[in-house]
Amino acid sequence: MSKPLISPEQLLMFESQIEGNNPPRALVVCTELPVVEMDRTETVSVRCGGEHNLTDFHSCNSSFALNPKVQSKLLDIIFGWKKRERFRQVLLLSGGLCHGLDTVVKIKGSDWAIQQVTTGPLTDRPADVRCKMLGSVLEGQYEYTHSPLSHQRNYAEALIRAKYGESSSIHAQLVGQYFARVGCICGPIIGKVTHDSAIVLIEVDNEAPVTCMVADVLSGTVLRITKLLPARKPFAFVFDGLESDRYYVVRFEGFVNADDRMGSFTTGKDYSTNTPSDYSLNLVFMSGERGKVGGGGIKSLQTSTSEEKKDESSSALPSSVWGMLTDISRHPWCGVDSVIHLGGQVDMDTATNGAIALLARAEREDEGSHSQKQLLNEALDILREAYRTSWSLPGTREALSMGSHIMLRGALDFGNLLMGRKGGVNQPKISGRSKRTLRNLVKQVYREYQRQLWDPDGVADAPMLGCSESGDEDNGEWHFHQWGNVGVFCMDVKETKIWKGRSGGKDSDMPLISDKQWGSFSDAISVETLGTLVICCEVPFVSDSIGDARYKATDPAHSHLVEHWPYHGSELIRLLNGLFEWKGALPNREVLLLCGGISVGVDSMLKHTTLGRDIRQIITGPAAAECETDLWAERTGVLNDSIAFALNLILLNQVLEREDIRAGLKAAFNQLHSGDSKSFDNPGDFARAAVKVLTRYYYNAPAALKDVALPPNLYLLEVVATMWEEGTIGIEDKVGDEALPSGKKKTAEEKQAEWDAKKGGGKNWNVPLALLNAEGFVKFVHEAFKNALIVRMNLLLKTKSENLNM
């Protein structure tokens, strides 16, 4: 038989001490474990694993709930002593738990109550509260109410007054490691991550000390940074000295929902001193939200299919781009080095409309008065709330808490009010003064939430190479980042439109790029170690010819083209000429244009015929808003007498590999050889026969093909057939990946050399047109559709050149 928790002799001595000739006026009773925590049934379930597993272990038997006689006797003594004099006060003080409890214990059906304070750990790790907050013990004789302090190390403070002739008082409270009632309202968002550093952004609703911890999952090393965070303003934790190529888990201490606000990232490999020739970098580019859809949250939830909903255990939002990104990024060493957001991370329309109403009121207040400052702060908080809402949507919050994210500023980050676009009948009127204040506040919140992801406040002592400065007088937001020999330059095409100065010039007269930004761009591409250059922008670099863009912009439905590159032809040509020149200055250099701004994904090829160089452009569609099914622009065009473009060339390759497309082309081949025996003595004969069946096929083909391909014509087929017979196209698959005699795989340079040798060796590696089978014919048609865009480019350039020479 187990011994009682408190011996009868102790209880007798305790009672005699407090009931002596000179009894105390205030009483503090200290026990190792709380006198009242749970009833017997709950204790058996929580502490001992169930009734049938009840043991005499210390963790079970030391509970007062499992010693009801001792618990009843002790409470009877304490309440009996308190009842004898109204001025008497009692405090029960205990520990032994992994969390704090502030408890009120009262006799059922009466007003007699005493306070019990149970302190949690001082150095050990806090744990969840497992007991009920309301309950009763000893068959309902005593009732209790718990107020927990969880997830914090804590201690107790008590102020005791027991002056003779006056009522006694005891005021006790738990003091946590952090301030009470603090919650995270945005984040974490993982910013720029390098081989040895990372930036983590977080925002809390009350001023409080918050600890951010990053744990290396391989070594177990934990780095901690504790900072006093401001209320309702984002803060960036900066971790330096991290290990390269390591996976880190991000946790927090200091707010109540810390367990729901975790993150992770993987540092890159250290190529700071020597970048290998086979260096690779995996970047994800996402266009901003459009049409007030948000981060894929509500829209995606509404459009999820039943099959997708069944799989929601593995993905926050399976139908959204954000959900896919979350699924990829949640894995250690997932292979994605960073996500570049191409503008429009937050739709500021509603926020700016609400803020301008407060700014209009502030304008009528005395300059510098308390009421004016309060209105300005309220307007600022409305703008911040737009970020909190957008970045807390399902799918978005999870994705931003993993990996690495860098953002460039776009039109949606300003809102229609500042962009000068019509926002409907509810758009408020705005004075010049309020508009200037609003744009400065919008700039401020952009820098708080987005710029801090790569340029935290108070960290950089001097301007970074290729980046705009962050002073009050600086309004541009362009930036440059380098990983190994890969550089990414994020352009800002909204600076001159929003900050026109006092000139009040028309949007069409304002340049897209300021002189300062051109200077930074020049500095960035002058870095000698760069081998690949990625230029990012919120809007397409090339989606129309210069003439088409200026003509379309006269239509109110296309007035937004004034903000696009083709409308500003001289700046576009200046940029492209510089990039073509940079690409050709050294061997093996590459340039890629990455942009957003339209509701359809497009891939493009820009060709400089004089220099013989190509530059690829990819336009990403929106991450969550509805996409359009076609591009409202010509498939091909020219920018000047040397530069032409073709759109959707790479997407065409993907469409042509579809089984239904290939089956249709094989059927066309059978039609080509049906009836009388066909003889194709030369490319012209073959083209005249093929154009009939291919034209018929094209106009009955799936819409996916017609969306990206030009219809066949006789001239096109004759040109492609001639190139096929000469062996200048259709031989790429002859350059294989077979290993060399040494066992090593061929390098890219060796493959290119073999390709060049086969093209120039005087031997045709293609099957003659007259001997093509169905598979060969499908390959020929693939080449015809792909080269249709290039042939069209050359034709346009030739026509333009002839017109200039007339």
GUBAPA-968078 format. One line per 3 residues: number of its first residue (from 1); their letters; for each residue x, y, z of C-alpha. Coordinates in pm, whole numbers. Layout:
GUBAPA-968078
NUM> a> X,Y,Z  ...
This chain:
GUBAPA-968078
1> msk> 0,0,0  140,338,-105  216,606,148
4> pli> -6,917,164  110,1223,-25  120,1425,301
7> spe> 144,1247,630  -123,1303,898  149,1448,1124
10> qll> 228,1720,866  -137,1812,827  -180,1826,1205
13> mfe> 126,2047,1249  15,2275,963  -328,2321,1117
16> sqi> -188,2391,1463  52,2654,1328  -213,2861,1149
19> egn> -466,2827,1433  -236,2919,1723  -254,3210,1962
22> npp> -114,3453,1708  -252,3333,1372  -127,3489,1044
25> ral> -338,3739,854  -209,3625,512  -117,3270,425
28> vvc> 98,3133,139  89,2754,110  367,2605,-106
31> tel> 349,2255,-255  556,2076,-514  252,2007,-732
34> pvv> -75,2200,-761  -339,2108,-505  -611,2143,-768
37> emd> -534,2062,-1131  -769,1790,-1261  -1024,1548,-1120
40> rte> -938,1184,-1069  -1078,1057,-1400  -892,1314,-1606
43> tvs> -570,1256,-1412  -583,881,-1474  -638,944,-1848
46> vrc> -379,1218,-1896  -106,1130,-1646  -132,753,-1617
49> gge> -245,632,-1958  -587,505,-1853  -755,323,-1566
52> hnl> -612,-17,-1652  -258,117,-1675  -267,292,-1338
55> tdf> 66,250,-1163  242,369,-849  492,572,-1050
58> hsc> 577,913,-909  417,1098,-1201  82,943,-1115
61> nss> 76,883,-743  213,1225,-650  -98,1394,-789
64> fal> -343,1530,-531  -630,1402,-746  -517,1043,-675
67> npk> -491,1121,-301  -845,1247,-237  -829,1215,141
70> vqs> -519,1435,163  -660,1680,-92  -990,1706,96
73> kll> -825,1750,437  -584,2019,311  -858,2222,137
76> dii> -1086,2191,442  -809,2327,667  -729,2619,434
79> fgw> -1089,2724,364  -1180,2673,731  -900,2908,837
82> kkr> -1002,3170,579  -1371,3164,679  -1298,3258,1039
85> erf> -1197,3614,949  -1302,3807,639  -971,3993,617
88> rqv> -771,3672,585  -616,3595,243  -469,3272,104
91> lll> -241,3194,-188  -162,2841,-302  176,2836,-473
94> sgg> 312,2532,-658  521,2413,-952  593,2081,-1116
97> lch> 422,2144,-1451  558,2231,-1796  326,2530,-1822
100> gld> 191,2801,-1598  -157,2803,-1445  -338,3083,-1266
103> tvv> -630,2911,-1093  -930,3019,-887  -1058,2748,-649
106> kik> -1396,2802,-485  -1645,2612,-275  -1935,2511,-493
109> gsd> -2241,2728,-444  -2061,2996,-239  -1846,3306,-282
112> wai> -1552,3163,-89  -1252,3141,-325  -873,3130,-309
115> qqv> -606,3181,-576  -362,2913,-682  -59,2997,-895
118> ttg> 137,2715,-1057  467,2811,-1215  600,2640,-1527
121> plt> 961,2560,-1614  1236,2817,-1573  1487,2654,-1812
124> drp> 1314,2343,-1945  1109,2347,-2268  747,2458,-2216
127> adv> 469,2224,-2325  101,2234,-2413  -168,2257,-2146
130> rck> -341,1920,-2128  -600,1977,-1857  -949,2121,-1887
133> mlg> -993,2489,-1809  -1309,2433,-1604  -1390,2149,-1368
136> svl> -1447,2025,-1015  -1277,1790,-769  -1383,1579,-473
139> egq> -1720,1485,-625  -1805,1845,-706  -1733,1992,-365
142> yey> -1475,2235,-506  -1482,2404,-847  -1184,2545,-1032
145> ths> -1108,2776,-1328  -767,2769,-1495  -603,3054,-1689
148> pls> -298,2901,-1862  32,3055,-1967  161,2808,-2224
151> hqr> 468,2795,-2448  662,3027,-2217  912,2979,-1941
154> nya> 776,3166,-1641  789,3246,-1272  548,3400,-1018
157> eal> 543,3738,-846  333,3806,-538  267,4127,-341
160> ira> 145,4055,13  5,4316,253  -95,4218,607
163> kyg> -108,4538,809  -267,4511,1153  -614,4661,1172
166> ess> -665,4650,795  -778,4386,551  -500,4172,414
169> sih> -433,4145,41  -237,3913,-185  -180,3999,-551
172> aql> -3,3724,-742  65,3677,-1111  264,3468,-1351
175> vgq> 545,3642,-1535  616,3485,-1871  932,3491,-2076
178> yfa> 733,3697,-2324  457,3950,-2307  107,3811,-2275
181> rvg> -148,3804,-2558  102,3854,-2839  18,3696,-3173
184> cic> 179,3672,-3514  -30,3850,-3777  194,3804,-4081
187> gpi> 466,3561,-4170  706,3413,-4153  822,3502,-4502
190> igk> 1162,3366,-4601  1354,3632,-4794  1684,3607,-4974
193> vth> 1891,3300,-4888  2257,3266,-4984  2517,3001,-4905
196> dsa> 2574,3149,-4559  2286,3385,-4477  1906,3408,-4466
199> ivl> 1642,3673,-4397  1318,3591,-4212  1032,3845,-4196
202> iev> 768,3838,-3921  504,4073,-3778  331,4064,-3438
205> dne> 29,4253,-3308  186,4389,-2988  532,4508,-2893
208> apv> 716,4212,-2747  1052,4036,-2735  1045,3756,-2992
211> tcm> 1306,3489,-3051  1364,3348,-3399  1550,3017,-3413
214> vad> 1696,2837,-3714  1797,2475,-3664  2037,2284,-3887
217> vls> 1868,1946,-3928  2197,1767,-3996  2410,1890,-3708
220> gtv> 2133,1997,-3471  2294,2338,-3429  2041,2605,-3332
223> lri> 2100,2976,-3385  1885,3221,-3189  1818,3591,-3228
226> tkl> 1595,3774,-2980  1469,4122,-3067  1208,4359,-2926
229> lpa> 961,4366,-3214  739,4671,-3274  363,4638,-3277
232> rkp> 194,4589,-3615  507,4655,-3819  712,4384,-3996
235> faf> 1060,4301,-3872  1337,4115,-4051  1565,3871,-3867
238> vfd> 1902,3837,-4040  2106,3521,-3988  2471,3519,-4094
241> gle> 2735,3251,-4061  2512,2964,-4172  2653,2643,-4317
244> sdr> 2632,2606,-4694  2407,2344,-4853  2214,2281,-4532
247> yyv> 1842,2254,-4460  1720,2476,-4176  1391,2475,-3986
250> vrf> 1260,2810,-3859  1075,2835,-3526  971,3118,-3295
253> egf> 918,3186,-2929  730,3484,-2797  377,3471,-2933
256> vna> 80,3246,-2876  50,3095,-3225  419,3010,-3261
259> ddr> 350,2644,-3340  147,2748,-3645  416,2986,-3772
262> mgs> 709,2773,-3873  924,2786,-4184  1221,2630,-4360
265> ftt> 1490,2701,-4617  1799,2545,-4773  2123,2737,-4808
268> gkd> 2304,2722,-5140  2640,2573,-5218  2942,2794,-5164
271> yst> 3072,2909,-5501  3190,3246,-5379  3554,3181,-5473
274> ntp> 3529,2949,-5771  3219,2875,-5979  3242,2538,-6156
277> sdy> 3176,2512,-6529  2869,2294,-6469  2715,2535,-6214
280> sln> 2337,2524,-6221  2074,2742,-6055  1704,2662,-6023
283> lvf> 1478,2967,-6001  1097,2984,-6004  938,3296,-6153
286> msg> 580,3388,-6061  367,3669,-6196  162,3870,-5949
289> erg> -204,3823,-5871  -463,3982,-6093  -833,4052,-6062
292> kvg> -849,4052,-5681  -810,3676,-5662  -548,3679,-5389
295> ggg> -296,3410,-5322  -484,3125,-5472  -685,3087,-5156
298> iks> -1054,3155,-5203  -1054,3114,-5580  -874,2783,-5568
301> lqt> -1097,2652,-5292  -1402,2729,-5501  -1268,2559,-5812
304> sts> -1110,2250,-5657  -1246,1929,-5805  -1364,1642,-5590
307> eek> -1052,1445,-5679  -830,1734,-5574  -1013,1771,-5243
310> kde> -944,1406,-5163  -571,1477,-5177  -568,1787,-4958
313> sss> -371,1603,-4691  -56,1642,-4895  -114,1989,-5031
316> alp> -259,2307,-4891  -426,2389,-5223  -368,2127,-5491
319> ssv> -533,2331,-5769  -325,2643,-5722  25,2738,-5822
322> wgm> 82,2833,-5458  -16,2483,-5348  222,2327,-5600
325> ltd> 501,2556,-5481  431,2457,-5121  449,2087,-5207
328> isr> 787,2138,-5371  938,2370,-5110  838,2170,-4804
331> hpw> 1100,1903,-4882  1462,1942,-4769  1702,2017,-5055
334> cgv> 1403,2048,-5289  1618,2190,-5569  1458,2536,-5591
337> dsv> 1715,2802,-5504  1478,3101,-5501  1136,3224,-5612
340> ihl> 1131,3556,-5797  793,3732,-5781  739,3949,-6088
343> ggq> 532,4229,-5935  180,4261,-5801  219,4057,-5484
346> vdm> -65,4254,-5318  -376,4417,-5467  -379,4759,-5302
349> dta> -704,4891,-5457  -931,4850,-5156  -659,4956,-4914
352> tng> -571,5278,-5099  -938,5374,-5123  -974,5332,-4746
355> aia> -649,5514,-4671  -729,5815,-4888  -1046,5884,-4689
358> lla> -836,5912,-4371  -575,6123,-4547  -846,6364,-4662
361> rae> -950,6408,-4298  -588,6446,-4191  -544,6724,-4446
364> red> -803,6931,-4258  -629,6890,-3922  -362,7124,-3786
367> egs> -20,7043,-3924  172,6819,-3684  -119,6784,-3440
370> hsq> -185,6464,-3250  -509,6403,-3437  -334,6437,-3773
373> kql> -59,6192,-3673  -320,5947,-3552  -506,5960,-3885
376> lne> -180,5909,-4075  -98,5606,-3861  -444,5463,-3920
379> ald> -403,5509,-4296  -64,5338,-4279  -213,5044,-4091
382> ilr> -484,5002,-4355  -214,4968,-4620  -25,4717,-4404
385> eay> -345,4520,-4357  -355,4456,-4732  -24,4268,-4701
388> rts> -138,4079,-4391  -454,3965,-4563  -299,3869,-4897
391> wsl> -3,3688,-4745  -221,3497,-4497  -451,3337,-4755
394> pgt> -454,2955,-4768  -168,2835,-4981  8,3169,-4993
397> rea> 117,3173,-4628  254,2821,-4646  445,2886,-4968
400> lsm> 601,3211,-4845  722,3042,-4526  942,2800,-4720
403> gsh> 1235,2837,-4956  1348,3186,-5057  1147,3476,-5199
406> iml> 1253,3795,-5377  996,4043,-5506  992,4329,-5754
409> rga> 742,4613,-5744  448,4625,-5986  132,4818,-6065
412> ldf> -92,4622,-5826  141,4714,-5541  30,5075,-5595
415> gnl> -339,5030,-5679  -547,5194,-5952  -574,5521,-5761
418> lmg> -201,5594,-5783  -164,5436,-6125  -417,5683,-6264
421> rkg> -655,5410,-6377  -1030,5420,-6339  -1140,5213,-6045
424> gvn> -1519,5234,-6073  -1783,5463,-5927  -1661,5411,-5570
427> qpk> -1313,5545,-5635  -1274,5855,-5414  -1153,6191,-5530
430> isg> -806,6284,-5418  -620,6611,-5376  -263,6658,-5487
433> rsk> -138,6674,-5131  -320,6358,-5024  -196,6175,-5332
436> rtl> 164,6264,-5251  115,6143,-4894  -52,5823,-5014
439> rnl> 225,5731,-5256  488,5786,-4985  294,5559,-4749
442> vkq> 259,5295,-5020  634,5320,-5081  694,5281,-4708
445> vyr> 487,4963,-4673  650,4817,-4986  988,4866,-4826
448> eyq> 866,4724,-4496  727,4403,-4646  896,4345,-4982
451> rql> 1229,4527,-4990  1320,4398,-4644  1323,4048,-4790
454> wdp> 1656,4133,-4953  1755,4467,-4794  1664,4462,-4422
457> dgv> 1648,4790,-4232  1969,4891,-4064  2186,4620,-4221
460> ada> 2341,4758,-4540  2586,5039,-4471  2622,5136,-4837
463> pml> 2420,5092,-5156  2451,4743,-5303  2580,4692,-5656
466> gcs> 2305,4737,-5913  2042,4827,-5652  1846,5144,-5588
469> esg> 1904,5332,-5265  1643,5336,-4990  1660,5697,-4877
472> ded> 1350,5912,-4836  1432,6102,-5155  1487,5782,-5356
475> nge> 1176,5635,-5516  1310,5365,-5746  1298,4998,-5650
478> whf> 1527,4810,-5887  1771,4550,-5756  2037,4304,-5867
481> hqw> 2126,3962,-5725  2403,3720,-5814  2435,3347,-5748
484> gnv> 2759,3202,-5879  2792,3322,-6237  2418,3391,-6272
487> gvf> 2291,3746,-6227  1927,3855,-6194  1837,4221,-6249
490> cmd> 1485,4324,-6143  1372,4637,-6328  1132,4902,-6198
493> vke> 912,5056,-6470  678,5241,-6232  917,5491,-6074
496> tki> 886,5769,-6332  509,5724,-6371  430,5755,-6000
499> wkg> 692,6019,-5918  659,6254,-6215  765,6555,-6009
502> rsg> 602,6887,-6073  624,6864,-6450  289,6692,-6466
505> gkd> 386,6541,-6800  175,6281,-6978  241,5917,-6909
508> sdm> 330,5867,-7274  602,6131,-7246  762,5988,-6933
511> pli> 1051,5742,-6978  1013,5393,-6836  1363,5386,-6689
514> sdk> 1533,5669,-6502  1896,5765,-6559  1984,5625,-6217
517> qwg> 1840,5287,-6307  2027,5279,-6639  2344,5349,-6442
520> sfs> 2274,5064,-6200  2197,4830,-6489  2528,4920,-6652
523> dai> 2709,4850,-6324  2539,4511,-6291  2622,4381,-6639
526> sve> 2981,4497,-6596  3045,4225,-6336  3320,4017,-6493
529> tlg> 3213,3685,-6341  2866,3688,-6498  2798,3417,-6754
532> tlv> 2418,3421,-6752  2203,3732,-6718  1832,3723,-6633
535> icc> 1638,4049,-6672  1305,4060,-6486  1020,4301,-6531
538> evp> 655,4323,-6431  540,4381,-6791  651,4210,-7115
541> fvs> 958,4341,-7290  820,4241,-7630  455,4156,-7693
544> dsi> 388,4389,-7988  589,4570,-8245  663,4932,-8165
547> gda> 415,5055,-8425  140,4816,-8313  181,4916,-7948
550> ryk> 148,5287,-8025  -156,5226,-8245  -329,4999,-7991
553> atd> -266,5246,-7707  -501,5496,-7874  -788,5258,-7792
556> pah> -905,5303,-7429  -926,4924,-7397  -550,4904,-7456
559> shl> -440,5229,-7291  -232,5029,-7043  18,4965,-7324
562> veh> 153,5315,-7254  322,5153,-6952  478,4872,-7158
565> wpy> 816,4852,-7329  710,4846,-7698  535,5181,-7658
568> hgs> 870,5324,-7548  1053,5197,-7853  1379,5387,-7812
571> eli> 1429,5254,-7458  1344,4899,-7566  1593,4911,-7854
574> rll> 1857,5058,-7622  1806,4771,-7378  1803,4495,-7641
577> ngl> 2105,4629,-7829  2296,4637,-7502  2196,4280,-7421
580> few> 2282,4146,-7767  2619,4321,-7743  2682,4184,-7391
583> kga> 2593,3831,-7501  2840,3837,-7790  3126,4000,-7601
586> lpn> 3239,3666,-7457  3169,3305,-7563  2900,3097,-7391
589> rev> 2715,3394,-7246  2337,3369,-7220  2057,3623,-7171
592> lll> 1701,3547,-7059  1412,3792,-7032  1155,3700,-6764
595> cgg> 838,3903,-6719  468,3898,-6633  189,4148,-6677
598> isv> -56,3960,-6898  -309,3684,-6834  -150,3416,-7050
601> gvd> 187,3243,-7047  399,3310,-7356  746,3212,-7467
604> sml> 927,3415,-7730  1243,3437,-7932  1412,3765,-8022
607> kht> 1651,3751,-8315  1919,3999,-8418  1988,3914,-8781
610> tlg> 2290,4141,-8820  2471,3992,-8521  2324,3644,-8561
613> rdi> 2223,3615,-8195  1904,3509,-8018  1754,3603,-7682
616> rqi> 1471,3411,-7525  1180,3583,-7348  933,3406,-7120
619> itg> 612,3577,-7003  451,3404,-6707  76,3398,-6662
622> paa> -92,3483,-6330  -36,3254,-6034  -401,3222,-5934
625> aec> -629,3445,-6140  -813,3323,-6446  -594,3290,-6753
628> etd> -689,3388,-7105  -675,3129,-7382  -494,3341,-7641
631> lwa> -245,3622,-7681  -391,3946,-7813  -90,4020,-8030
634> ert> 71,3918,-8356  269,3594,-8343  564,3760,-8516
637> gvl> 688,4111,-8576  986,4341,-8606  1118,4611,-8376
640> nds> 1363,4769,-8620  1560,4669,-8928  1772,4422,-8726
643> iaf> 1556,4280,-8444  1250,4062,-8494  1048,3847,-8257
646> aln> 838,3531,-8262  598,3439,-7983  508,3095,-7845
649> lil> 792,2908,-8022  873,2689,-7720  510,2625,-7631
652> lnq> 464,2510,-7989  724,2236,-7933  522,2105,-7640
655> vle> 195,2108,-7834  349,1926,-8130  450,1637,-7903
658> red> 89,1566,-7805  -35,1223,-7916  -352,1361,-8077
661> ira> -145,1605,-8285  94,1333,-8396  -196,1101,-8486
664> glk> -356,1373,-8697  -33,1436,-8885  9,1065,-8958
667> aaf> -342,1065,-9103  -240,1362,-9322  61,1160,-9440
670> nql> -170,880,-9552  -378,1134,-9744  -61,1268,-9906
673> hsg> 20,924,-10047  -335,811,-10123  -460,767,-10478
676> dsk> -211,790,-10762  153,730,-10678  322,1056,-10585
679> sfd> 667,1147,-10711  855,1429,-10537  1154,1508,-10752
682> npg> 1237,1834,-10570  1135,2040,-10265  894,2245,-10475
685> dfa> 696,1940,-10584  683,1811,-10229  566,2151,-10096
688> raa> 287,2179,-10357  155,1837,-10265  190,1879,-9890
691> vkv> 33,2224,-9864  -310,2088,-9959  -329,1817,-9694
694> ltr> -160,2026,-9424  -389,2325,-9481  -691,2096,-9449
697> yyy> -541,1941,-9137  -456,2279,-8979  -807,2419,-8995
700> nap> -950,2100,-8838  -671,2062,-8582  -719,2103,-8205
703> aal> -742,2462,-8085  -419,2421,-7887  -223,2399,-8212
706> kdv> -397,2687,-8385  -340,2906,-8077  37,2883,-8115
709> alp> 110,2797,-8480  76,2988,-8806  -116,2820,-9091
712> pnl> 104,2647,-9351  160,2804,-9691  340,2709,-10010
715> yll> 636,2941,-9965  694,2823,-9609  686,2454,-9701
718> evv> 918,2504,-9995  1172,2686,-9776  1157,2418,-9505
721> atm> 1172,2136,-9762  1484,2289,-9915  1644,2320,-9572
724> wee> 1552,1958,-9502  1713,1837,-9824  2025,2042,-9744
727> gti> 2044,1892,-9396  2038,2227,-9214  1734,2128,-9005
730> gie> 1608,1804,-8859  1944,1660,-8750  1947,1755,-8383
733> dkv> 1858,1405,-8271  2164,1271,-8454  2381,1427,-8184
736> gde> 2341,1170,-7908  2428,1153,-7540  2630,830,-7579
739> alp> 2939,815,-7362  3285,873,-7500  3545,591,-7500
742> sgk> 3680,728,-7173  3343,668,-7012  3269,1036,-6962
745> kkt> 2956,1199,-7104  2982,1455,-7381  2997,1815,-7274
748> aee> 2770,2080,-7421  3067,2212,-7621  3140,1865,-7765
751> kqa> 2776,1818,-7866  2774,2158,-8034  3096,2076,-8223
754> ewd> 2950,1744,-8346  2633,1920,-8455  2829,2188,-8644
757> akk> 3045,1922,-8810  2744,1728,-8931  2575,2039,-9065
760> ggg> 2888,2155,-9246  3038,1820,-9345  2865,1806,-9679
763> knw> 2654,1505,-9581  2276,1511,-9547  2171,1316,-9241
766> nvp> 1797,1341,-9319  1586,1084,-9504  1499,1222,-9852
769> lal> 1154,1374,-9876  1043,1117,-10134  1129,833,-9893
772> lna> 973,970,-9575  755,734,-9373  480,850,-9134
775> egf> 723,920,-8847  956,1108,-9079  668,1314,-9217
778> vkf> 560,1406,-8861  913,1526,-8791  920,1730,-9111
781> vhe> 587,1898,-9025  719,1975,-8676  1009,2154,-8839
784> afk> 771,2335,-9073  551,2470,-8794  850,2567,-8581
787> nal> 1030,2737,-8865  716,2916,-8980  771,3174,-8709
790> ivr> 1138,3218,-8798  1064,3238,-9172  799,3499,-9097
793> mnl> 1054,3696,-8896  1301,3691,-9185  1032,3792,-9431
796> llk> 930,4087,-9219  1290,4198,-9180  1349,4163,-9555
799> tks> 1034,4359,-9639  1122,4635,-9394  1476,4657,-9529
802> enl> 1350,4685,-9885  1108,4960,-9787  1386,5154,-9620
805> nm> 1603,5131,-9930  1331,5253,-10169
